[in-house]
Amino acid sequence: MKTIALYSIKGGVGKTAVAVNLAHAAAAEGRRTLLVDLDPQGAASFYFRVRPRAGAGKKELLGKGGRAERAIRATDFAGLDILPAHRSFRGLERALDAVKKPRKLLARRLAPLRDHHDLVILDAPPTLTLVAEGVFRAADLVLVPVIPTTLSVRMLEQLIAFFDREELDAGRLLAFFCLADRRKALHRQLLAELPQASPAAFCRTVIPNSTEVERMGLERRPVACFAPRAPGTMAMLALWREVAGRLDGC
Amino acid sequence: MICVPLPIVLDDPAALLAHLGQGGEVVCDRPHTERRRWFDSFDWRLWRAGRALAHDGRSWLLVDLADGAVVAEQPVWSPRWPRFSADFPAGSPLGDALHDLLEMRALIRLVNPSGEITAWRLINDDGKTVLAGTMEAHTFERTQGEGVAGPVRWLTLAPLRGYEEHAERALARLAEHGLAPGHEPPLACLLRAAGLEPAGYSGKFTAELEPAMSAREAFVAVSRRLVRAMRQNAAGVATDVDTEFLHDFRVAVRRQRSALAIFKGALPDDEAAAFADGFRTLGQLTGSLRDIDVHLLDEASYRQLVPVALQPGLDGMFDRLRAQRSDELAKVRAGLASDAYRNLVASWLTCLAGDAAGPAAGEPVCDLARRRLHRRYRRLLRDGRRIDASSLSADLHRLRIQGKKLRYLLEFFASLFDADDVEALVGRLKKLQDNLGVYNDLSEQAARLEAELEGLAARRSGAAVAEAAALGGLLTALLDERRRVRKRFARIFDAFAGREVKACFARLLEDGEEADDAPAGGFRDKHAAEGQA
């Protein structure tokens, strides 16, 4: 079983849309996939129209004797399940704080799922806390969506500094451009220059700003379902192929 | 996947679905048509393994009977129907799976239904699918040409992980209509509507005997089963579908002859003798063809026993065997089409239906069974103990026959005794029989090879030399294997003749006394460990 995390220090960069579409692409090619929505905003769950089961909150996910499987529900797509966000996930940080070894707890709780899933995708909340650390430790790859701005380099540097401080392997980080608009000269320039200046590895695939991804909130399904040949969809697929290649090498 | 059979006449499928979805919306896809042709071996090997094979025009599909999931798939590669698993492309996962399940049996067409399938989904207020399934109606042409049969209808439900309560509620609503999940795969309903009984044929023998039956009644019950087996297989022999029809036919004949001996006295002696003669002739008619089949079935493994360089030398022998097979098959076909055969079967059935009784016809079957089992078991132990290093192949062959007779007894009378005890004994006996059987097969094969070699001595061509080398290599390998098999006999027989089996037998016969009066354990075949072939 492999684990990918989608993480960003700031919100609104398109992280969850990417998580949803990567999960859909992975399942479509035959991997038994689970998307874990750790973000209490619950956007991933909203896209898949899945609500949490009654009582399937942070206790089920993290608590002693809790079984994460009980919270899992099938999406409308074959081979793709979701562990939906529960409002109690707002208290994940506090819950982890109260535990003796909080950093590895998430990874431990996810381990039993390998019997039924080939791939776990974690949609992480935008914080730099114990939850994030737990996500970083549980993941084989941490995908970081980056908007083409000069501040993005700083953001990546901050993230790597965090990794170094916590003795995490920064080689797991994989950045990719998101919400890129090639009509803007500044974007074009940064798309070319940033990867060289970046302390983290960058994907070749760029996710463009696209109406189809914007429409996901209305359609409430992955872009491949309603705009199969649109540029945004093709970019998501290409990103998945690139990530899968890296994963299979892990 | 849950399958709910529906009545043939269903007034309003849409209304049923709508009712299923009470509280939610049911969305149906447009119906699509699916045409599949289903296959299995004559003895339902795929079915018994929980599988089914279908051809849908584009691909071959091996499906799981429980949930209909496709386990292996092979796109159609040839316009011709494959008959055997070996006909599938080399390395095809489906072909390999079939080979494991079918072995040498041929695929037989079962039924070719045309199905109208409507996929439906139950969605909640968020637009999330909480339950999915299909509504299906299958029709097919009757093989007798009496028009179209069906429709055989069913409803499937696929509960979704995390939304199981919706499936439970749907089942409850179906129960209100008197509909409940079936306990069988939906394919079973289709097959029955086509007049086929899934797993309806088996090479195993079963007969339900009542303890209160007389010997004659029991004999008739057993014989009826055996004649049916003969007739079921005769057609497959004549059309040469696969080798096992002949095998099962011969086994039925052998069992019938054994029954005539076991139930001696149930019929008038002269009648019994005449029929015994008739069945013996039938056995002789088919013997050579079966021998050839066995050799040809072993062809691949024989070739592997001989170094690659020598393998072409075996071609001559196998080509001759194939030619001989054609001749023998023609003889068997003629025999099965003959008046002699037809009269034998007809007069046998008449005899069974009649009431001509022999001197022991009225003996209670339980007494007969106990007596025969007792005697056969003792005989087997006695003859087995006599086997030592100096024993000839003929002695082991005789012992094998003894074992077969005991097995037939256990099979015939199984229903009169405790099922577990019978099963345990048959299992123990099987180990002994397997050892003796392999030894016997190897002896026969070696003898045949020796005969071939002798035949070669007259020819002095280069081809004959190559063939002689190959046959020599093969003969050596087989005799080597036979030596190994022979070595194992002592231990296997000791296990059979030991305390445990004795106790099991005593329990079976409810004798109270030991079924055998020689001391248990430790026999004289110690010298066989030196490996006399």
Boltz contact constraints between the chains, C-beta under 6 A:
constraints:
  - contact:
      token1: [A, 49]
      token2: [B, 126]
      max_distance: 6.0
  - contact:
      token1: [A, 49]
      token2: [B, 127]
      max_distance: 6.0
  - contact:
      token1: [A, 49]
      token2: [B, 128]
      max_distance: 6.0
  - contact:
      token1: [A, 72]
      token2: [B, 162]
      max_distance: 6.0
  - contact:
      token1: [A, 73]
      token2: [B, 162]
      max_distance: 6.0
  - contact:
      token1: [A, 74]
      token2: [B, 160]
      max_distance: 6.0
  - contact:
      token1: [A, 74]
      token2: [B, 161]
      max_distance: 6.0
  - contact:
      token1: [A, 74]
      token2: [B, 162]
      max_distance: 6.0
  - contact:
      token1: [A, 76]
      token2: [B, 129]
      max_distance: 6.0
